[in-house]
Amino acid sequence: MARPTIQAPIAYKILIVGTSSAGKSSLAIHFTYDQYVTGYEPTITDSYRKRVVIDNKEAYIEIVVIGSDDYTAKRDNYFRSADGFLCVFSIIDRQSFLAVNEFRDHILRIKNNNINTSDNVSIVLVGTNAHLDNKRCVSIDEANSLANNWKVPYIETSAKSRDSCDRYFSNILIIS
């Protein structure tokens, strides 16, 4: 009698990149544990794991949060092995928005891709702190324009108010 084949769950590795205090860890913690973290503690590298169901199949998402100060060979290895990327900026911090271009360029260089296109690399541009719209420094039109230029989806979210909290991971898995 043949033994039934047990198929291991699919695993996806998603990297979250952005400047310090852009909200990378808050997104990961909220998605993984459904909790909102109020304090800020700088991240070097953190990893989270969550079981999800995609197309009626069990899968695991490994979420790796890369701190902006972590410029090591280890970081480049994370980039090489990733299935998708969330390029994160805070809508209340113009510098974090300007920096996402550098993160995208680095992703494309590491993934051995043409730096002028995101083809074959799954990236979602994510604007955080949507609950602080009254303090906005980056307009929705400006962020959408950048996403259109990159040919990637743009999502605004808030880990605090739960706006679009699961959409960024759904979008990255759809295009992976």
N, C-alpha and C positions, 0 to 999 in steps of 0.2 A: 504494500500500500504506500502510495506516494505521500510524503509529508506536505502539508500545506505551506506554501511560500509565505513567509512573513516579510512584508515590505516595510523597510524602515521609513519613518516620516521624512519628508523633504525638509531640508534646512536651508534657510536664507540668511545671509549675513548682510545687514544694513548698517552703514556707517553714518553717523550724524556729525557733521563738521560745521564750524562757524567760530566766530570770535568769542572771547571770554564774555560771560553773562548774556549771551544771545538767547539762552533758554533751552539749550541742547539737552541737558540732564533732566530738566523739568518735563520735556516731551517724552523722553524715554521712561522715566519713572511713572508718569501719568499713564502712558500706554500699557506698561507692564503691570503696574500695581494698582492702577486707578486711584492714585493719590496725588495731591498737589503739594509740592514742597515750597515752603515760604522762604527759607533761608538760602543764601548763596554761598557755596563753597566751590572754589576753583577745581575743575576736573583735569586730570592728566589723561587718564584713559579709564573708562568704566564699561562694564559689559553687563547686559541684561538678556534674559531669555524668556520667551513666551510661546505657549502652544496655541495655535490657531487652526481653523479649518478653512481651507481654500479649495474651491471646486469639489466639495464633499470629501476632501482628503486631509488627513492630519498633517500639519507642518509645524516647524519651529522657526521662529524668527530670533536670530541672535542680533541684538542691537549693541553696537559699539559706539560709545561717545568718545570722540577724539578731542582732547583739549587743544586750544589754539597754540599753546606753548610747547606741545609735544612734536618736535621736528626730528624724530629719530628714524633709523632704519626700520625699527619696529612699526612705526606709523606707516611707512611706505608698504610694508608687508600687509598690514590691515587693508590698505587701499587696493593692493593687487588682488586680494582674495575676496573682496566685497562683491555682492550681487547688485547692490544699489546704494545710492547716497541721498541723504537729505542735506541740502545746503541751507543752513539756518541763519537768519538775521532777525533782529528785533526791529519792529516797525517804529520804535521810539529811539533808535540809535542809528543815525546815518552812517557812521563809520562801520558798523557791522554789516550794513547793506553794501557799502563799497567793497568790503573785504571778500564778499562771496565770490567775486570774479576770480580772485587769487586761488580760492579753494577749488573752484571748478577747473581752472587751468591746471592746478596740481593733479587733480583727479584724472584729467584727460592725458596729461603727460605720463603718469604712472600706469594708466591703463593702455599705454601705447596707441593713443588715438590722435587724430588730427585735432589740434587745439582749437580750431575754428568750428567744430561741430560736436554735438553730444550724441551723435549716432552711435548705437551699440553700447552706450553707457546709460544706465538707468539713474536719472537724477530728478529729484523734485525740489523746487525752490520753496522754502517755507518761511513765512513771516510770522514771528511770535508776538505775544503781548497784544493780541487783538482787543482785549478788554480795556486797553489803554488808548483807545482811538483818539481821545481828546488831547493826547500828548504826541500824536503821530508826527514823525519826521520824514517818513517815506510814504509817498502816496500809493494807492492801489494801482493807479495807472502806470506809475514808474516801475513798480514791481512786476506788473503784468507785461510791460514792455521788455524788461530784462528776460523774463521767462519765455516770451515769444521769440526773442533774439536767440536764446539758447535752445529753443524748440522743446521746452519741458513744461510740465504743469506747475502752476503756482497756487499755493494754498495759504490762507491766513488762519491762524489758530490761536487758542489760548488754553494753556494747561489749567489755568485758574477757573475759567468759565466753561470749559469743555467744548468750546466752539471748534468744530471740525477736527476734534482730537484724533479720531481713528482714520480720517481720510488720508492723511499723509502717508501712513503705512500701507493702506489699501492701494493708493496710487502707485507707490514704488513697486509693490508686488505685481500689479497689473502690467507695468512696463518692463519688469525684469525678465 
